Each structure stands twice: as structure tokens, then as C-alpha cells.
């Protein structure tokens, strides 16, 4: 049985709520990460993603040096898991809530982060990870704009297989 503790990043890079958005973006770039947990006294108080910075700072033409990440971070309804959560349960939560990263919390203290990539590495079911990624990534907006091909084997391939 694979647990979150087996695949999580156990030394997550964090930020304080007072850090400015520009420094947060630089910290993300330097560490090749897409999300920063916002921590005060070891307690998780929010999470800011690269997307948050683009939509809530840059797209609104705000000066990143003047915006504190605590003001643009998600602070309510943050999904977390414990280090003893089964990896399959973490994957299911990610799919259900359509999120790519989960803070790992023990006794109210942030102790790690688990990403969809971590789940993929630790998962025995690559199909399950693919399905999770599909569930997280799909949105009504993209489906309406680009319906794309039907998922599955094309009819011509099925026909060739049946003929042989």
C-alpha cells in the first residue's frame, strides 16, 4: 500500500503572506515549481500558484513588487492530505476537486507537498494517473472551443483489426 509520505516532497518551498508577488514568482522559477504554500508559524494559511500570479496580478496590470502573495493566494477551502493518506485516495481527491497539488499536513503543520507528478511516479496504475489528469484538465470552455477527436480507437483501425 503506497502512502502519500512515500512520494511527497518533504521539504516544500514556502512563502510568507507578506512576500511580494514578484519574489514569489522568482522563487517558483528558481525551484521549478508551480505552487507555493503560504505559511505562518509552520501553519498553512494559503497557497498561491503560478496561475494565480498571472490572473490576479499580471492580467490586472498590478505591479508584482507591490502585491503581497497573501492578498492573491487561495486561503479558504484548501484541500490537504495527511502523510498517511493512501496514494489512490490522494489521486481520487485531485480528480474530484480538479487540483494538481496537495499540501501535506500533520497536526496542523505543513510537512510536504504532493503533486500529480509525484502521484504518477508512485502509482502502480499509469492508466489511473492518465484518467486523473484528464479529469483535472477538462473544462467546459475548452471542450466547447475545441471538441477534438473522440477518445478511443478510430473506426478505421477497428475495421482493420476485425478484417485481420
VORO-348444 format. One record per residue: y, z, x of N, C-alpha, C in turn. Coordinates in nm, 4 decimals. Atoms other than C-alpha are relative to their C-alpha. Layout:
N
      n_py      n_pz      n_px     ca_py     ca_pz     ca_px      c_py      c_pz      c_px
         Y         Z         X         Y         Z         X         Y         Z         X
...
//
This chain:
164
      n_py      n_pz      n_px     ca_py     ca_pz     ca_px      c_py      c_pz      c_px
   -0.1178    0.0000    0.0853    0.0000    0.0000    0.0000    0.1242    0.0000    0.0900
   -0.1205    0.0161   -0.0819    0.3244   -0.1200    0.1579    0.1163    0.0685   -0.0717
   -0.1144   -0.0728    0.0534    0.6273    0.1037    0.1081    0.1297   -0.0546    0.0586
   -0.1319    0.0418   -0.0475    0.9989    0.0349    0.1472    0.0241    0.0508    0.1421
   -0.0227   -0.0585   -0.1328    1.0035    0.2647    0.4534   -0.0595   -0.0857    0.1115
    0.0666    0.0813   -0.1010    0.7750    0.0191    0.6346    0.0794   -0.1248    0.0382
   -0.0717    0.1262   -0.0264    1.0190   -0.2750    0.6154    0.1521    0.0147    0.0037
   -0.1463   -0.0160    0.0107    1.3698   -0.1309    0.5681    0.0664    0.0033    0.1372
   -0.0842   -0.0219   -0.1176    1.6470   -0.1420    0.8244    0.0358    0.1477   -0.0027
   -0.0174   -0.1453    0.0061    1.6590    0.2251    0.9188    0.1276    0.0506    0.0655
   -0.1311   -0.0391   -0.0532    1.9981    0.2250    1.0887    0.1046   -0.0944   -0.0577
   -0.0921    0.0968    0.0619    2.2214    0.0463    0.8406    0.1419    0.0130    0.0537
   -0.1412    0.0044   -0.0366    2.5667   -0.0592    0.9477    0.0768    0.0380   -0.1252
   -0.0742   -0.0480    0.1166    2.8131    0.1191    0.7171    0.1499   -0.0072    0.0244
   -0.1460   -0.0041   -0.0075    3.1826    0.1349    0.6410    0.0492    0.1174   -0.0829
   -0.0649   -0.1024    0.0820    3.4175    0.3991    0.5084    0.0840   -0.0720   -0.1047
   -0.0812    0.0639    0.1038    3.6148    0.3299    0.1907    0.1378   -0.0439    0.0498
   -0.1331    0.0312   -0.0514    3.9342    0.3180    0.3991    0.0026   -0.1210    0.0939
    0.0026    0.1155   -0.0905    3.8184    0.0323    0.6257    0.0642   -0.1189   -0.0694
   -0.0615    0.1159    0.0647    4.0211   -0.2810    0.5656   -0.0998   -0.1150   -0.0101
    0.0914    0.1099    0.0299    3.8547   -0.5942    0.4320   -0.0204   -0.0922    0.1191
    0.0127    0.0839   -0.1185    3.9261   -0.7910    0.7490   -0.0974    0.0586    0.1001
    0.0923   -0.0661   -0.0922    3.7469   -0.5374    0.9673   -0.1414    0.0039   -0.0570
    0.1321    0.0014    0.0631    3.4609   -0.5188    0.7163   -0.0659   -0.1371    0.0186
    0.0535    0.1348   -0.0193    3.4192   -0.8967    0.7345   -0.0415   -0.0210    0.1456
    0.0329    0.0122   -0.1424    3.4250   -0.8827    1.1156   -0.1264    0.0786    0.0342
    0.1192   -0.0824   -0.0221    3.1647   -0.6050    1.1121   -0.1247   -0.0711   -0.0537
    0.1113    0.0762    0.0565    2.9411   -0.8136    0.8853   -0.0366   -0.1168    0.0910
    0.0248    0.1147   -0.0870    2.9804   -1.1172    1.1107   -0.0657    0.0437    0.1311
    0.0530   -0.0474   -0.1277    2.9115   -0.9191    1.4286   -0.1451    0.0453   -0.0109
    0.1359   -0.0515    0.0194    2.5926   -0.7740    1.2805   -0.0887   -0.0944   -0.0809
    0.0751    0.1007    0.0764    2.4830   -1.0866    1.0883   -0.0602    0.0586   -0.1284
    0.0431   -0.0602    0.1260    2.4658   -0.9003    0.7576    0.0926   -0.0455   -0.1119
   -0.0788    0.0449    0.1137    2.5898   -0.9840    0.4104    0.0479    0.1107   -0.0911
   -0.0429   -0.1123    0.0836    2.6488   -0.6360    0.2721    0.0209    0.1233    0.0868
   -0.0285   -0.1264   -0.0687    2.7983   -0.3095    0.3895   -0.0057    0.1134   -0.1013
   -0.0060   -0.1198    0.0834    2.7116    0.0205    0.2267    0.1278    0.0760    0.0347
   -0.1205   -0.0798   -0.0184    3.0258    0.2283    0.1788   -0.0437    0.1460   -0.0097
    0.0540   -0.1346   -0.0123    2.9554    0.5842    0.2879    0.1110    0.1000    0.0302
   -0.0864   -0.1145   -0.0295    3.1437    0.9155    0.2810   -0.0900    0.1207    0.0186
    0.0812   -0.1174   -0.0315    2.9839    1.2188    0.4452   -0.1494   -0.0269   -0.0199
    0.1410    0.0358    0.0103    2.6484    1.0374    0.4544   -0.0451   -0.0445   -0.1385
    0.0339    0.0353    0.1390    2.6563    0.9722    0.0793    0.0472   -0.1412   -0.0319
   -0.0340    0.1345    0.0432    2.6521    0.6216   -0.0619    0.1005    0.0081   -0.1148
   -0.1020   -0.0014    0.1050    2.9713    0.5690   -0.2634    0.0315   -0.1412   -0.0497
   -0.0240    0.1375    0.0420    2.9692    0.1890   -0.2888   -0.0713   -0.0969    0.0903
    0.0538    0.1062   -0.0835    2.8574   -0.1408   -0.1486    0.0919   -0.1206   -0.0139
   -0.0846    0.1191    0.0014    3.0646   -0.4429   -0.0513   -0.0784   -0.1133    0.0654
    0.0715    0.1159   -0.0515    2.9183   -0.7879    0.0029    0.0987   -0.1043    0.0501
   -0.0838    0.1098   -0.0455    3.0480   -1.0968    0.1734    0.0594   -0.0743   -0.1199
   -0.0492    0.0660    0.1223    3.0803   -1.2463   -0.1757    0.1148    0.0793   -0.0624
   -0.1089   -0.0841    0.0507    3.2933   -0.9503   -0.2884    0.1292   -0.0288    0.0757
   -0.1190    0.0244   -0.0815    3.5306   -1.0134    0.0003    0.0617   -0.1364   -0.0306
   -0.0516    0.1338    0.0318    3.5591   -1.3827   -0.0825    0.0671    0.0001   -0.1373
   -0.0523    0.0067    0.1368    3.6097   -1.3355   -0.4574    0.1128    0.0979   -0.0284
   -0.0969   -0.1046    0.0344    3.8105   -1.0137   -0.4652    0.1162    0.0121    0.0977
   -0.1083   -0.0065   -0.0984    4.0237   -1.0621   -0.1549    0.0534   -0.1404    0.0274
   -0.0468    0.1330   -0.0407    4.0423   -1.4197   -0.0264    0.0387   -0.0885   -0.1179
   -0.0294    0.0867    0.1143    4.0268   -1.6003   -0.3597    0.1257    0.0437   -0.0745
   -0.1214   -0.0514    0.0637    4.3048   -1.3770   -0.4883    0.1191   -0.0005    0.0955
   -0.1066    0.0173   -0.1006    4.5110   -1.4588   -0.1761    0.0595    0.1323    0.0476
   -0.0451   -0.1291   -0.0518    4.5310   -1.0944   -0.0688   -0.0171    0.0015    0.1515
    0.0093   -0.0151   -0.1450    4.5874   -1.0021    0.2944   -0.1156    0.0962    0.0302
    0.1166   -0.0856   -0.0269    4.2481   -0.8677    0.4172    0.0330    0.1249    0.0808
   -0.0379   -0.1173   -0.0791    4.4275   -0.6296    0.6536    0.0617    0.1089   -0.0858
   -0.0668   -0.0964    0.0878    4.5971   -0.4607    0.3585   -0.0873    0.0483   -0.1157
    0.0908   -0.0375    0.1085    4.2965   -0.4263    0.1266   -0.1099    0.0904    0.0553
    0.1076   -0.0909   -0.0409    4.0639   -0.1274    0.1642   -0.1287   -0.0398   -0.0721
    0.1263    0.0411    0.0625    3.6958   -0.2034    0.1020   -0.0376    0.0892   -0.1171
    0.0266   -0.0875    0.1140    3.6760    0.0973   -0.1275    0.0616   -0.0515   -0.1291
   -0.0662    0.0548    0.1180    3.9079   -0.0919   -0.3623   -0.0676   -0.1262   -0.0542
    0.0656    0.1238    0.0452    3.6894   -0.4052   -0.3810   -0.1520    0.0130   -0.0057
    0.1445   -0.0230   -0.0014    3.3410   -0.2560   -0.3435   -0.0508    0.0315   -0.1400
    0.0670   -0.0449    0.1214    3.0970   -0.2060   -0.6259   -0.0285    0.1479    0.0176
    0.0176   -0.1447   -0.0120    3.0958    0.1665   -0.6929   -0.0812    0.0605   -0.1146
    0.0776   -0.0516    0.1138    2.9136    0.2008   -1.0251   -0.1246   -0.0847   -0.0201
    0.1218    0.0723    0.0335    2.5634    0.1063   -1.1269   -0.0720   -0.0587    0.1207
    0.0671    0.0493   -0.1197    2.4400    0.0602   -0.7710   -0.1481    0.0374   -0.0078
    0.1439   -0.0239    0.0005    2.0640    0.0212   -0.7698   -0.0411    0.0460    0.1393
    0.0528   -0.0498   -0.1268    1.8866    0.2182   -0.4973   -0.1499    0.0218   -0.0145
    0.1411   -0.0356   -0.0017    1.5296    0.2901   -0.3978   -0.0194    0.1112    0.1013
    0.0337   -0.1020   -0.0988    1.3651    0.5723   -0.2072   -0.0883   -0.0656    0.1057
    0.0863    0.0587   -0.1030    1.1769    0.5110    0.1157   -0.1470   -0.0048   -0.0428
    0.1383   -0.0042    0.0459    0.8549    0.5894   -0.0725   -0.0272   -0.0926   -0.1183
    0.0198    0.0993    0.1066    0.9060    0.3158   -0.3330   -0.0955   -0.1071    0.0507
    0.0897    0.1090   -0.0379    0.6280    0.0595   -0.3293    0.0808   -0.1289    0.0128
   -0.0726    0.1232   -0.0267    0.7481   -0.2728   -0.1910   -0.0024   -0.0934   -0.1211
    0.0103    0.0843    0.1197    0.6242   -0.4544   -0.5014    0.0981    0.0460   -0.1070
   -0.0950   -0.0532    0.0981    0.8388   -0.2248   -0.7167    0.1436   -0.0342    0.0396
   -0.1334    0.0379   -0.0478    1.1450   -0.2908   -0.4992    0.0246   -0.1479   -0.0293
   -0.0115    0.1431    0.0266    1.0805   -0.6648   -0.5289    0.0241   -0.0254   -0.1496
   -0.0164    0.0156    0.1445    1.0493   -0.6350   -0.9077    0.1405    0.0412   -0.0443
   -0.1350   -0.0462    0.0318    1.3760   -0.4386   -0.9272    0.1032   -0.1045    0.0425
   -0.0918    0.1037   -0.0484    1.5516   -0.7044   -0.7177    0.0006   -0.1196   -0.0954
    0.0090    0.1134    0.0926    1.4257   -0.9753   -0.9513    0.0649    0.0335   -0.1337
   -0.0532   -0.0408    0.1304    1.5129   -0.7846   -1.2680    0.1524    0.0103    0.0009
   -0.1444   -0.0239   -0.0083    1.8646   -0.6904   -1.1548    0.0741   -0.1126    0.0716
   -0.0564    0.1164   -0.0692    1.9201   -1.0172   -0.9623    0.0872    0.0420    0.1187
   -0.0698   -0.0456   -0.1203    2.0159   -0.8496   -0.6358   -0.0858   -0.0303    0.1230
    0.0676    0.0377   -0.1236    1.9288   -0.9367   -0.2765   -0.0147    0.1149    0.0994
    0.0034   -0.1130   -0.0938    1.9810   -0.5986   -0.1082   -0.0015    0.1309   -0.0772
    0.0081   -0.1316    0.0639    1.8948   -0.2408   -0.1989    0.0235    0.1094    0.1037
   -0.0132   -0.1171   -0.0862    2.0273    0.0739   -0.0342   -0.1213    0.0912   -0.0198
    0.1115   -0.0949    0.0042    1.7504    0.3207    0.0508    0.0591    0.1393    0.0159
   -0.0623   -0.1322    0.0052    1.8495    0.6762   -0.0388   -0.1075    0.1074   -0.0114
    0.0896   -0.1162    0.0079    1.6714    1.0064    0.0190    0.0862    0.1240   -0.0099
   -0.0763   -0.1232    0.0234    1.8089    1.3335   -0.1175    0.1506   -0.0266   -0.0010
   -0.1406    0.0343    0.0136    2.1405    1.1593   -0.1897    0.0640   -0.0602    0.1231
   -0.0531    0.0524   -0.1254    2.1819    1.0356    0.1678   -0.0540   -0.1400    0.0268
    0.0419    0.1352   -0.0369    2.1746    0.6701    0.2709   -0.0796    0.0062    0.1288
    0.0822   -0.0003   -0.1217    1.8902    0.6235    0.5186   -0.0433   -0.1403    0.0418
    0.0417    0.1345   -0.0361    1.8335    0.2486    0.5132    0.0465   -0.1031   -0.0996
   -0.0262    0.1125    0.0896    1.8726   -0.0917    0.3554   -0.1242   -0.0876    0.0008
    0.1102    0.0955    0.0086    1.6064   -0.3297    0.2322    0.0547   -0.1272   -0.0651
   -0.0488    0.1283    0.0493    1.6814   -0.6974    0.1804   -0.1168   -0.0832   -0.0503
    0.1038    0.0910    0.0463    1.4925   -0.9794    0.0162   -0.0788   -0.0541    0.1191
    0.0697    0.0442   -0.1210    1.4127   -1.0996    0.3685   -0.0994    0.1034    0.0496
    0.0924   -0.1071   -0.0390    1.2585   -0.7610    0.4512   -0.1221    0.0011   -0.0908
    0.1094    0.0044    0.0970    1.0514   -0.7847    0.1353   -0.0922   -0.1174    0.0315
    0.0800    0.1182   -0.0323    0.9373   -1.1344    0.2346   -0.0895    0.0255    0.1203
    0.0771   -0.0280   -0.1212    0.8254   -1.0158    0.5772   -0.1140    0.0973   -0.0293
    0.0996   -0.1029    0.0274    0.6391   -0.7153    0.4389   -0.0931   -0.0302   -0.1149
    0.0781    0.0286    0.1198    0.4984   -0.8761    0.1287   -0.1238   -0.0813    0.0314
    0.1232    0.0772   -0.0155    0.1434   -0.9972    0.1130    0.0027   -0.1234   -0.0880
   -0.0047    0.1106    0.0944    0.2442   -1.2365   -0.1627    0.1266   -0.0819    0.0193
   -0.1154    0.0875   -0.0190    0.4762   -1.5142   -0.0482    0.0386   -0.0649   -0.1330
   -0.0302    0.0564    0.1311    0.4487   -1.6583   -0.3982    0.0891    0.0965   -0.0786
   -0.0808   -0.0997    0.0693    0.5861   -1.3322   -0.5382    0.1423    0.0034    0.0514
   -0.1341    0.0013   -0.0578    0.8789   -1.3432   -0.2977    0.0746   -0.1251   -0.0458
   -0.0625    0.1238    0.0475    0.9479   -1.7057   -0.3927    0.0431    0.0114   -0.1446
   -0.0348   -0.0190    0.1409    0.9424   -1.6155   -0.7597    0.1195    0.0948   -0.0129
   -0.1130   -0.0936    0.0018    1.1776   -1.3230   -0.6935    0.1285   -0.0711    0.0387
   -0.1181    0.0751   -0.0435    1.4186   -1.5482   -0.5042    0.0464   -0.0941   -0.1101
   -0.0372    0.0905    0.1094    1.4101   -1.7990   -0.7897    0.0675    0.0771   -0.1128
   -0.0594   -0.0802    0.1077    1.4850   -1.5253   -1.0447    0.1384    0.0492    0.0375
   -0.1293   -0.0499   -0.0452    1.7712   -1.3864   -0.8358    0.1027   -0.1124    0.0029
   -0.0919    0.1102   -0.0265    1.9223   -1.7266   -0.7623    0.0404   -0.0802   -0.1218
   -0.0313    0.0839    0.1156    1.9133   -1.8961   -1.1009    0.1135    0.0611   -0.0820
   -0.1062   -0.0457    0.0903    2.2183   -1.8752   -1.3228    0.0231   -0.1080   -0.1040
   -0.0281    0.0967    0.1051    2.3224   -2.0408   -1.6461    0.0956   -0.1076    0.0486
   -0.1002    0.0946   -0.0475    2.6179   -2.2034   -1.4712   -0.0637   -0.1089    0.0856
    0.0602    0.1018   -0.0860    2.4077   -2.3758   -1.2059   -0.1022   -0.0833   -0.0748
    0.0976    0.0755    0.0760    2.1381   -2.4759   -1.4494    0.0687   -0.1048   -0.0869
   -0.0724    0.0954    0.0833    2.3933   -2.6415   -1.6776    0.0608   -0.1126    0.0834
   -0.0630    0.1007   -0.0848    2.5674   -2.8230   -1.3913   -0.1042   -0.0908    0.0624
    0.1020    0.0768   -0.0690    2.2518   -2.9330   -1.2124   -0.1357    0.0442   -0.0501
    0.1281   -0.0368    0.0583    1.9434   -2.9161   -1.4264   -0.1132   -0.0225    0.0999
    0.0987    0.0257   -0.1045    1.7454   -3.0638   -1.1358   -0.1327   -0.0435   -0.0557
    0.1314    0.0447    0.0446    1.3872   -3.1786   -1.1471   -0.0768    0.1148   -0.0631
    0.0859   -0.1028    0.0571    1.1273   -2.9952   -1.3475   -0.0813    0.0617    0.1121
    0.0795   -0.0693   -0.0997    0.9436   -2.7337   -1.1477   -0.1463   -0.0325   -0.0247
    0.1428    0.0287    0.0132    0.5804   -2.8210   -1.0806   -0.0346   -0.1334    0.0614
    0.0491    0.1248   -0.0567    0.3736   -3.1164   -0.9785    0.0449   -0.1174   -0.0855
   -0.0434    0.1167    0.0770    0.5227   -3.4538   -1.0781   -0.1178   -0.0693   -0.0672
    0.1041    0.0671    0.0780    0.3266   -3.6521   -1.3370   -0.0715   -0.1072    0.0824
    0.0643    0.1070   -0.0779    0.2674   -3.9421   -1.0923   -0.1023    0.0562    0.0972
    0.0939   -0.0623   -0.0924    0.0982   -3.7041   -0.8460   -0.1231    0.0484   -0.0760
    0.1127   -0.0439    0.0828   -0.1157   -3.5521   -1.1218   -0.0887   -0.1185   -0.0353
    0.0753    0.1213    0.0348   -0.2157   -3.9037   -1.2261   -0.0829   -0.0502    0.1166
    0.0744    0.0431   -0.1200   -0.3156   -3.9958   -0.8687   -0.1172    0.0928    0.0280
    0.1088   -0.0957   -0.0241   -0.5214   -3.6775   -0.8392   -0.1132   -0.0219   -0.1005
    0.1020    0.0201    0.1024   -0.7003   -3.7449   -1.1673   -0.0757   -0.1289    0.0229
    0.0641    0.1300   -0.0232   -0.7737   -4.1063   -1.0647   -0.0989    0.0065    0.1146
    0.0912   -0.0046   -0.1154   -0.9455   -3.9985   -0.7417   -0.1213    0.0833   -0.0227
//
